[in-house]
Amino acid sequence: MEFTRLGRTGLRVSRIGLGCMSFGEAAAGMHRWTLDEDAAAPFFRQAV
């Protein structure tokens, strides 16, 4: 895994990152705008 510094924070992060805040089950108490597994799959396929 290749790492880089995050701006001027000094924090080391991987160059590949995928935020997952938008994915989950809206019916399970998550935000109503979350994407379920079927809707999220294309994003994960593209990222991989």
Backbone as XML, in Angstrom:
<?xml version="1.0"?>
<chain id="A" units="angstrom">
  <residue number="1" name="MET">
    <atom name="N" x="0.859" y="-1.174" z="0.000"/>
    <atom name="CA" x="0.000" y="0.000" z="0.000"/>
    <atom name="C" x="0.900" y="1.229" z="0.000"/>
  </residue>
  <residue number="2" name="GLU">
    <atom name="N" x="0.588" y="2.157" z="-0.869"/>
    <atom name="CA" x="1.345" y="3.398" z="-0.950"/>
    <atom name="C" x="0.647" y="4.466" z="-0.101"/>
  </residue>
  <residue number="3" name="PHE">
    <atom name="N" x="1.420" y="5.180" z="0.699"/>
    <atom name="CA" x="0.884" y="6.209" z="1.582"/>
    <atom name="C" x="1.402" y="7.579" z="1.189"/>
  </residue>
  <residue number="4" name="THR">
    <atom name="N" x="0.652" y="8.595" z="1.584"/>
    <atom name="CA" x="1.046" y="9.978" z="1.339"/>
    <atom name="C" x="0.596" y="10.829" z="2.533"/>
  </residue>
  <residue number="5" name="ARG">
    <atom name="N" x="1.119" y="12.016" z="2.648"/>
    <atom name="CA" x="0.707" y="12.934" z="3.718"/>
    <atom name="C" x="-0.580" y="13.645" z="3.331"/>
  </residue>
  <residue number="6" name="LEU">
    <atom name="N" x="-1.477" y="13.816" z="4.272"/>
    <atom name="CA" x="-2.747" y="14.495" z="4.042"/>
    <atom name="C" x="-2.559" y="15.977" z="4.315"/>
  </residue>
  <residue number="7" name="GLY">
    <atom name="N" x="-2.372" y="16.723" z="3.240"/>
    <atom name="CA" x="-2.179" y="18.170" z="3.365"/>
    <atom name="C" x="-1.057" y="18.522" z="4.319"/>
  </residue>
  <residue number="8" name="ARG">
    <atom name="N" x="-1.308" y="19.487" z="5.175"/>
    <atom name="CA" x="-0.308" y="19.899" z="6.161"/>
    <atom name="C" x="-0.561" y="19.289" z="7.538"/>
  </residue>
  <residue number="9" name="THR">
    <atom name="N" x="-1.462" y="18.279" z="7.606"/>
    <atom name="CA" x="-1.817" y="17.693" z="8.892"/>
    <atom name="C" x="-0.728" y="16.781" z="9.432"/>
  </residue>
  <residue number="10" name="GLY">
    <atom name="N" x="0.123" y="16.249" z="8.532"/>
    <atom name="CA" x="1.129" y="15.290" z="8.968"/>
    <atom name="C" x="0.580" y="13.873" z="9.031"/>
  </residue>
  <residue number="11" name="LEU">
    <atom name="N" x="-0.707" y="13.714" z="8.803"/>
    <atom name="CA" x="-1.348" y="12.409" z="8.847"/>
    <atom name="C" x="-0.988" y="11.619" z="7.597"/>
  </residue>
  <residue number="12" name="ARG">
    <atom name="N" x="-0.604" y="10.359" z="7.766"/>
    <atom name="CA" x="-0.306" y="9.478" z="6.636"/>
    <atom name="C" x="-1.566" y="8.704" z="6.273"/>
  </residue>
  <residue number="13" name="VAL">
    <atom name="N" x="-1.951" y="8.747" z="5.010"/>
    <atom name="CA" x="-3.137" y="8.042" z="4.543"/>
    <atom name="C" x="-2.788" y="7.266" z="3.276"/>
  </residue>
  <residue number="14" name="SER">
    <atom name="N" x="-3.547" y="6.199" z="3.007"/>
    <atom name="CA" x="-3.318" y="5.447" z="1.787"/>
    <atom name="C" x="-3.777" y="6.275" z="0.598"/>
  </residue>
  <residue number="15" name="ARG">
    <atom name="N" x="-3.134" y="6.075" z="-0.523"/>
    <atom name="CA" x="-3.503" y="6.823" z="-1.728"/>
    <atom name="C" x="-4.867" y="6.392" z="-2.237"/>
  </residue>
  <residue number="16" name="ILE">
    <atom name="N" x="-5.247" y="5.162" z="-1.950"/>
    <atom name="CA" x="-6.562" y="4.690" z="-2.368"/>
    <atom name="C" x="-7.482" y="4.736" z="-1.164"/>
  </residue>
  <residue number="17" name="GLY">
    <atom name="N" x="-8.574" y="5.433" z="-1.293"/>
    <atom name="CA" x="-9.542" y="5.509" z="-0.203"/>
    <atom name="C" x="-10.951" y="5.599" z="-0.767"/>
  </residue>
  <residue number="18" name="LEU">
    <atom name="N" x="-11.883" y="4.978" z="-0.102"/>
    <atom name="CA" x="-13.268" y="5.027" z="-0.546"/>
    <atom name="C" x="-14.127" y="5.350" z="0.667"/>
  </residue>
  <residue number="19" name="GLY">
    <atom name="N" x="-14.688" y="6.533" z="0.690"/>
    <atom name="CA" x="-15.574" y="6.897" z="1.782"/>
    <atom name="C" x="-16.862" y="6.094" z="1.702"/>
  </residue>
  <residue number="20" name="CYS">
    <atom name="N" x="-17.346" y="5.658" z="2.820"/>
    <atom name="CA" x="-18.521" y="4.779" z="2.813"/>
    <atom name="C" x="-19.710" y="5.380" z="3.545"/>
  </residue>
  <residue number="21" name="MET">
    <atom name="N" x="-19.704" y="6.680" z="3.794"/>
    <atom name="CA" x="-20.806" y="7.288" z="4.512"/>
    <atom name="C" x="-22.134" y="7.150" z="3.752"/>
  </residue>
  <residue number="22" name="SER">
    <atom name="N" x="-22.074" y="7.086" z="2.438"/>
    <atom name="CA" x="-23.299" y="7.046" z="1.630"/>
    <atom name="C" x="-23.883" y="5.652" z="1.473"/>
  </residue>
  <residue number="23" name="PHE">
    <atom name="N" x="-23.247" y="4.646" z="2.065"/>
    <atom name="CA" x="-23.696" y="3.275" z="1.871"/>
    <atom name="C" x="-24.263" y="2.708" z="3.164"/>
  </residue>
  <residue number="24" name="GLY">
    <atom name="N" x="-25.359" y="1.977" z="3.052"/>
    <atom name="CA" x="-25.978" y="1.368" z="4.223"/>
    <atom name="C" x="-27.435" y="1.028" z="3.952"/>
  </residue>
  <residue number="25" name="GLU">
    <atom name="N" x="-28.152" y="0.742" z="4.994"/>
    <atom name="CA" x="-29.577" y="0.407" z="4.877"/>
    <atom name="C" x="-30.408" y="1.548" z="5.446"/>
  </residue>
  <residue number="26" name="ALA">
    <atom name="N" x="-31.079" y="2.276" z="4.575"/>
    <atom name="CA" x="-31.910" y="3.396" z="5.032"/>
    <atom name="C" x="-32.981" y="2.913" z="6.002"/>
  </residue>
  <residue number="27" name="ALA">
    <atom name="N" x="-33.523" y="1.728" z="5.782"/>
    <atom name="CA" x="-34.580" y="1.190" z="6.634"/>
    <atom name="C" x="-34.077" y="0.795" z="8.022"/>
  </residue>
  <residue number="28" name="ALA">
    <atom name="N" x="-32.770" y="0.668" z="8.181"/>
    <atom name="CA" x="-32.199" y="0.258" z="9.465"/>
    <atom name="C" x="-31.817" y="1.460" z="10.328"/>
  </residue>
  <residue number="29" name="GLY">
    <atom name="N" x="-32.410" y="2.612" z="10.032"/>
    <atom name="CA" x="-32.147" y="3.792" z="10.852"/>
    <atom name="C" x="-31.041" y="4.680" z="10.326"/>
  </residue>
  <residue number="30" name="MET">
    <atom name="N" x="-30.486" y="4.322" z="9.172"/>
    <atom name="CA" x="-29.467" y="5.168" z="8.571"/>
    <atom name="C" x="-30.168" y="6.358" z="7.916"/>
  </residue>
  <residue number="31" name="HIS">
    <atom name="N" x="-29.406" y="7.235" z="7.327"/>
    <atom name="CA" x="-29.997" y="8.359" z="6.610"/>
    <atom name="C" x="-30.796" y="7.840" z="5.428"/>
  </residue>
  <residue number="32" name="ARG">
    <atom name="N" x="-31.857" y="8.526" z="5.076"/>
    <atom name="CA" x="-32.709" y="8.041" z="3.984"/>
    <atom name="C" x="-32.014" y="8.115" z="2.629"/>
  </residue>
  <residue number="33" name="TRP">
    <atom name="N" x="-30.901" y="8.858" z="2.545"/>
    <atom name="CA" x="-30.187" y="8.990" z="1.279"/>
    <atom name="C" x="-29.088" y="7.944" z="1.098"/>
  </residue>
  <residue number="34" name="THR">
    <atom name="N" x="-28.951" y="7.021" z="2.030"/>
    <atom name="CA" x="-27.919" y="5.992" z="1.866"/>
    <atom name="C" x="-28.301" y="5.032" z="0.750"/>
  </residue>
  <residue number="35" name="LEU">
    <atom name="N" x="-27.285" y="4.457" z="0.123"/>
    <atom name="CA" x="-27.481" y="3.495" z="-0.961"/>
    <atom name="C" x="-27.361" y="2.085" z="-0.407"/>
  </residue>
  <residue number="36" name="ASP">
    <atom name="N" x="-28.307" y="1.220" z="-0.780"/>
    <atom name="CA" x="-28.229" y="-0.162" z="-0.324"/>
    <atom name="C" x="-27.146" y="-0.917" z="-1.113"/>
  </residue>
  <residue number="37" name="GLU">
    <atom name="N" x="-26.976" y="-2.186" z="-0.804"/>
    <atom name="CA" x="-25.895" y="-2.969" z="-1.407"/>
    <atom name="C" x="-25.991" y="-3.014" z="-2.931"/>
  </residue>
  <residue number="38" name="ASP">
    <atom name="N" x="-27.182" y="-3.220" z="-3.457"/>
    <atom name="CA" x="-27.348" y="-3.294" z="-4.908"/>
    <atom name="C" x="-27.007" y="-1.973" z="-5.588"/>
  </residue>
  <residue number="39" name="ALA">
    <atom name="N" x="-27.441" y="-0.875" z="-5.007"/>
    <atom name="CA" x="-27.167" y="0.444" z="-5.591"/>
    <atom name="C" x="-25.703" y="0.842" z="-5.426"/>
  </residue>
  <residue number="40" name="ALA">
    <atom name="N" x="-25.044" y="0.359" z="-4.366"/>
    <atom name="CA" x="-23.657" y="0.721" z="-4.094"/>
    <atom name="C" x="-22.662" y="-0.111" z="-4.901"/>
  </residue>
  <residue number="41" name="ALA">
    <atom name="N" x="-23.067" y="-1.298" z="-5.340"/>
    <atom name="CA" x="-22.150" y="-2.230" z="-6.018"/>
    <atom name="C" x="-21.390" y="-1.603" z="-7.185"/>
  </residue>
  <residue number="42" name="PRO">
    <atom name="N" x="-22.026" y="-0.834" z="-8.067"/>
    <atom name="CA" x="-21.266" y="-0.255" z="-9.180"/>
    <atom name="C" x="-20.132" y="0.666" z="-8.726"/>
  </residue>
  <residue number="43" name="PHE">
    <atom name="N" x="-20.337" y="1.371" z="-7.630"/>
    <atom name="CA" x="-19.289" y="2.261" z="-7.122"/>
    <atom name="C" x="-18.084" y="1.459" z="-6.628"/>
  </residue>
  <residue number="44" name="PHE">
    <atom name="N" x="-18.353" y="0.354" z="-5.933"/>
    <atom name="CA" x="-17.264" y="-0.480" z="-5.440"/>
    <atom name="C" x="-16.537" y="-1.186" z="-6.588"/>
  </residue>
  <residue number="45" name="ARG">
    <atom name="N" x="-17.280" y="-1.625" z="-7.595"/>
    <atom name="CA" x="-16.643" y="-2.254" z="-8.760"/>
    <atom name="C" x="-15.730" y="-1.261" z="-9.449"/>
  </residue>
  <residue number="46" name="GLN">
    <atom name="N" x="-16.183" y="-0.025" z="-9.615"/>
    <atom name="CA" x="-15.364" y="1.008" z="-10.262"/>
    <atom name="C" x="-14.113" y="1.305" z="-9.440"/>
  </residue>
  <residue number="47" name="ALA">
    <atom name="N" x="-14.263" y="1.373" z="-8.129"/>
    <atom name="CA" x="-13.130" y="1.690" z="-7.255"/>
    <atom name="C" x="-12.076" y="0.589" z="-7.284"/>
  </residue>
  <residue number="48" name="VAL">
    <atom name="N" x="-12.525" y="-0.656" z="-7.326"/>
    <atom name="CA" x="-11.589" y="-1.786" z="-7.336"/>
    <atom name="C" x="-10.955" y="-1.891" z="-8.706"/>
  </residue>
</chain>
